[in-house]
Amino acid sequence: MPLDGKERLLRIGMLACGGPSSITHAPIWGPIINALDGRVMMTGMLVTHVWDIRKDDAEAFGKRIGAEVVESFDQMIGKVDAILIPDFDAVPVYKYLVRPYIEAGIPCFINRPFALCLKDAREMIELAKKHGVPLMCGSSFEYVKEVGIVRSRVKSIEPITGYLVDNSMSDYATHGIHGLYFAYACIGGGVERVSYLTPDWKNPNGVVILEHRPRGEDGKTFYGCIQEVAGAGTNAWIKVYGRGFIEQACWWEGSSKDRDIFLWLPMLLEMEKMFRTGKMPEPYESLYEKTQIFLAGFKSHLEKGGAPVALSEIGDWRAPLPGPPRYPEDFHKA
C-alpha cells in the first residue's frame, strides 16, 4: 500500500540482520539509515525493529543501531512500514521470511541473489502479485549515477553489437552477481543463454558470457562478456559496441564517506521511494529474469563445465549456499 507523502520517517524492520559469522549488509546499511558514527540523516527511513535467527546477534545489532528486537520474525506486522532483508545467508528462507509481510501488504526489499532456485523466486513473485505488494531486489551497482549515463548514451549507438564489463568480486553468489546486475541495468534483458568459466566460483577470476536476442529490425544476436576479477582498479566498468562505442567506469573509493554517498545511498533512496509510493524500480519480470541469468551462469559452471545454459534449461536446479548453513532445513515448520 502506498504511504502518504507527509514528512515522517518510515519505520523499517530488518529481518535476518546477521552477525559476525554471516555475510550481511546490515552493518553497512543500518548505520547509514539511522545516521550513526557522525553521519547525518540522508534518508527518510529509520530501522526501528530487528530480528535474527540467532538472538544474540539480533540483540547486539539492535543495541548498536537503537532498534527493538522481536522474538519471532513475523512479529513486526503493525509496527513497521517496510521490510529489509540484508543477510545473504538467509536466502534459502527468504520466501518464508517475507510471506507474512507480503500477505499483510507490506513492501519488501530482499537482498541479492533473491533465490537459489526458480521455484522460490516464482513463489515470492506470485504472492506479491496476488496481494499487490512491491518487491525490490538489487545491487548497489544498479543505482549509481553512471548507469543512467550509460543508458542514455547507448541509445545513440544502437543497435548493440556487444559489450564488455569488469566487476570486482569475492565469490560469484555474493559479489560476482554485482557484475550481472550492473550489466542488466545498463543493457537490459533479452538474455537467452549464459556460460560461466572459472576454476572456482568462490574466488576470482572468471568470465561470464551472456547471449542476447537481436533487438530491432537491424539487430543481430549479440554477446556480453563480464570479467569477474579482483583488484581491477575500478569497482565496475563497461564498454558497449554498436555504431561506434561508449565506455564508462564507476569509481567511489576515495573514502568511506564517498562509498556511503555514491555507492550505498542511491539504492537506499530508491528503496525508500518504492516503500513510499508502491512503485517498483523494475517489474516483477525483471526480478525473475535476473534470477534466471544468475542461476544459468551458476549451473553452467557447476554442471556443464562452463558450456552455455539456456534460461529455459534451468529447470528445478538449485544453487549452493554462499556460506555455511545458518538456518535449519525445517525452519519453515518452526
Phi, psi and omega in degrees: 000127178298141178267158180291164184273011182295152182281086174222153179287135174282135178275119184252130173261127181255109179267141180057061181290337179077185182206195184301332183267001184248169178257102189217150175265359182306316180293345177267307185287321182304307180295331176289312182297315183269008173056058178261170173057043176084001178285161171257161178295123181243355176230174175258032182239161175211126175285113184253338183220144179223156175209148171211156179300332176255110188300324181296324177293319179296318181293320179295316181289320178300318177295321181299318185254000178078040182244154179279138178265132176256152185285322183237148187297340183262013185267014178263353180299131184087351181249340184231160178264338183203161181242139177231124178248111186259352192265119177300325184293346181269001186305325179295339183245011178309315186295330177282322181295320185275340186308306183297330181282320175298316180296335177270001178080023183261125181294149186226136166257127181242123184294153175300149012264023177073306180201156177261359175206158183291329179300315179296319179298314180297320181300314181293317182293316180295322178294318179296319177298317181301320184261001179065037185255131178286140175237152175219135171220121186206170171254144176302334180297335183288340190245005176290156186298333182297331179296318177297323178296314180298314181303316182289324182283330179301324182302332183280348182241004180297151007281145179291137176248351177165169177202157177237142178224143163237151188215125175284123187227168169249292172234164186297316189291323185262325184232336172298330179297336174307315182297321178296313182291324178297314178298318181297318180295323182280318191257327185096187187264222186077027181277135179255317182221153180224137171232148182224113180254121179193149174290331188201116182293345181277355181216151169292158008254167176187174179220136177247131178246127178248128176260120182256146173293152176301150178237132177076174183295325184263000186282156176231164173307134178226164188233143173248140180240118181250113176277116178264097191230177174232148178064040185282350182093342171223165175280329176200153181206146179217142173229124184245134181251144175192240171275075191104202178209162171231156182217138182211129174254151174246130183214126179215029187264019181297321181196172177295329177295318177301318181297316176305310190282316189264340179254301187281317188299316181305319180289321178298322178291323176293323175300311179299319179301316178295316180301321183280320188260339185081003181264121181285144178291341175208154183288165178306323182298326178289321176302319181290317181294322177298323177293319177299315181298314179301312183289322178297319177297316180298314181295324177303313181289311189280331186246337189239009179062029179093357178290152182299142175239123177288147178301331179285351183259003183293318179060222181263018181299141180241132179282157178285162176293146175296330182215190179300146180301131179251340183243138178292153181298331181263025182307318185293347180265353184291000000 
